């Protein structure tokens, strides 16, 4: 875990994951599955300190709650990771769309 990770580092990772997901799609994978494969297990969502930074940096910090309303967790770390996971997925999907628009 990089405790000094910055917003620049986060958005660089988001863009890289978007490219990875687009590659999965070109190989025939469905978009939601491609995003799942790209984001699942990423250090930005599994480590509490970094997950807190995702929530700080992402404009989609409420994506989980917008989709599902509430979450049942047993500790703060789970809450941060859950919120960060969905925020990062939304950020990656937006970065994918930006990459597609730039290709046109």
Buried (B, 14 or more C-beta within 10 A) or exposed (E): EEEEBEEEBBBEBBBEBBBBBBEBBEEEBEEEEBBBBBBEEBEBBBBBEBBBBBBEBBEBBBBBEEEEEEEEEEEEBBBBBBBBBBBBBBBBBBBBEEBEEEEE
